[in-house]
Amino acid sequence: MENSEVNIGRWLLRVVLLSSIVVAAAGCEVFLPDAGGPGQPCVSGKCRDGLACVDNVCVELTDECSDGNDGAPCAYSDECTSVGFCQEGACVAGPPDKDEDGDGYVDAQCEGGDDCNDSDASINPGVQEALATSDYCKDDKDNDCDGQADGEDPGCLIEERFCTAGWCWYNPLPAGNTWEGAWSVGNKTWIVGDGGAVILLDTLGGHPGISMIDTGADIEMGGDLNAVWASADNDVWAAGEDGVVHFDGTSWSFDEANASQELMGIWGSSADDIYAVGKIGTLVHWDGSGWTNVTPQISKGDLNAISGYAADDIWAVGTKPPVSGVGPIFHFDGTSWSNLGEVTGYALYAVAATGQHEAIAVGDQSIVVLCPDTTNCNSNTYGETSDYKAVAVDSKGTVYFGGKADAIVVYKEGAFSTENSGQDFAIHAMAVDGDDNIIAAGFSGGLMVKMAGPGTWSSFRSGFAGNVVALSGNMDVLYASLSNAILVLDPNDGSMSILSMAPDRYINDVAAGDGEQVWAVGDDGLILKCYGRPLECTEEHSGTNEDLTGVAFSLSTRTVWAVGSYGTVMKKEGDGPWQQLNIDGNPNLFDVWVGDSAGPAIVGNAGNMFLWDGSEFVGISTGTLEELSSVWGTAADNLWAVGRNNTVIHYFDDGSGSGPKAINMNLSIHPPFYPPVYLRSVWGISKGDVWISGDKGTLLHWDGTDLKQVRSGTNNRLDAVWCRPVLKGPTCWIGGLYGTILGSTW
């Protein structure tokens, strides 16, 4: 019996060993009694659950990585903690740079990370989730990591791209103009602003949507619009820099409104009883057939706003006239205007009738003027020091006003309170629609809505902040330097993403290289070489600490040129090292251009222009001492340079036999404009198709014969212009302050 038991035991052992061999041959790990446990040898480099194999010995895993256990085995390669992280089974000190999807954004689970889905490269804070027609608004994803997906994201409620004067907004959306006036009719709110921009916001059904209105399609008026009023959808009036515009439900028309000064406010009691106010006491009236001046003049100071309760109960406010005892608030009783005295010495920018013979006005330095009747007004201050520029009243008599979006003041039942909307733009216009939804708009395209009831403020401004100081690209991609980041835009479908590259240094210029290559330069000698989509960038050793302000790439020679302060010129041929070729005299250099068959041209301060002759830089006489900020050309004997005080230099061969020479064309600009502006960028497509951008939304075009001003649709400073000869998508792009990017409609 004993022998039988031994034989059975041996037989079972053979079965177990044979099974182990079979299982192991099938690729499975088998742990024998003395292997794979704590302190025991590893089996094929692995251990039992809860253990890690370190130097072929199984050890217990740590639950958390910290500074005290660097190198200790850990369980998960994607674990993140505040002081350490697990990388390939071992603890590493410090926060991780975990970016599994390769989109340039660190996992939000890691300290400092903000990528809400690190397994999908189409999801990160650098994606613009906007325009209802875009793919990002149809994929059921929260692409921009703002907690809202597709139809829930206000950016996706923007129904169409805003285009005016031949230019369409790509960033920010719906537009980057400053909004100055708003007025609601039912569920529709008309919003107007700089550059003659008009948008229409509709809250019907509790789901706001935004559509764009192009006044420039019907009228030649590029001035700012400061205020709007409407009696119906087919009777909309907007007042502004050049007069008034009117929408009849089909088309827009322009009228100077018999006003010699800029108009700042407009209000009416009916379609044939409308008043507009403006600079230096301007007050005009529409009677249904024409505009006339109201006499006698009620004020020598500026009139900034007007509002009323009825045809015989109208209020106007402005700046204090230069007369002692006269104040900036006026009332019309249907027969005559009266001044309510020196209520405050501060300027008032907005007024709203809160009831019959009652009004509230707001203005400089947090001033609030309450008028319980037409003979008695009292001034107060409320909140932090701020200029209040907008006021609106809902159907319950609650008043909303503000200067800053993060500190909206509410006046209800005699008491003040403050709401934080979570936004940070300056408010210039407010309105309350027929359902008591509150609309606020203002600086740099700021736009938000608070739906009636216990709702929260939702922003309708979508896009990236920062200043676009340079543009470059090729047929398939547009690159923009955006403060300390690079923005990548697909010019064919308008989709864009942003990658923060140099958090401690500004990127001053970008230049597309060959293929998917792009070069960027910036402060303190920064040079970045980037590839691919999404971009992956590495910093090059430039050998200089000077600020670099311009970069250009020659496709024919695969040579990169960079310029900067104190005469700095850097050159890189192919994969070779950077060489420094400084210019004598150490002039500050701002831009460089290089053609496929022409050596680089460089411009800088004091009218400096230099041209490479193959061995050295030769100075070109420009005939000006003005600072030159940008250069572009078609060849070494056809160059354009622009700069301060309307400076436009055209260096070309006029065929006289004397060779190329520089001509200052600032007096050839048509129509001429004053005061002069800083022209910041020049680029073109051919000798007869050159574009120039500058301050105050200035845009000039050379057609081969004339240099003309054209509308850009914005007042924002335009730092960059870049064009490409294409058959699909925008031909030219302009960029500037507050993230401004516009593409042409041709």
Secondary structure, 3 states (H helix, E strand, C coil): CHHHHHHHHHHHHHHHHHHHHHHHHCCCCCCCCCCCCCCCECECCECCCCEEEECCEEEECECCCCHHHCCCEECCCCCECCCEEEECCEEEECCCCCCCCCCCCCECCCCCCCECCCCCCCCCCCECCCCCCCHHHCCCCCCCCCCCCHHHCHHHHECCCCEECCEEEEECECCCCCEEEEEEECCEEEEEEHHHCEEEEECHHHCCEEEEECHHHCCCCCCCEEEEEEEECCEEEEEECCCEEEECCCCEEEECCCCCCCEEEEEEEECCEEEEEEHHHCEEEECCCCEEECCCCCCCCCEEEEEEEECCEEEEEECCCCCCCCCCEEEECCCCEEECCCCCCCCEEEEEEEECCEEEEEEHHHEEEEECCCCCCEEEECCCCCCCCEEEECCCCCEEEECECCCEEEEECCEEEEECCCCCCEEEEEEECCCCCEEEEEHHHCEEEECCCCCCEEECCECCCCCEEEEEECCCCEEEEECCEEEEECCCCCCEEEEECCCCCCEEEEEECCCCCEEEEEHHHEEEEEECCCCEEEECCCCCCCCEEEEEEECCCCEEEEEECCCCEEEEECCCCEEECCCCCCCCEEEEECCCCCCCEEEEHHHCEEEECCCCEEECCCCCCCCEEEEEEEECCEEEEEECCCCEEEEECCCCCCCCEEEECHHHEECCCCCCCCEEEEEEEECCEEEEEEHHHCEEEECCCCEEECCCCCCCCEEEEEECCCCCCCCEEEEEHHHCEEEECC
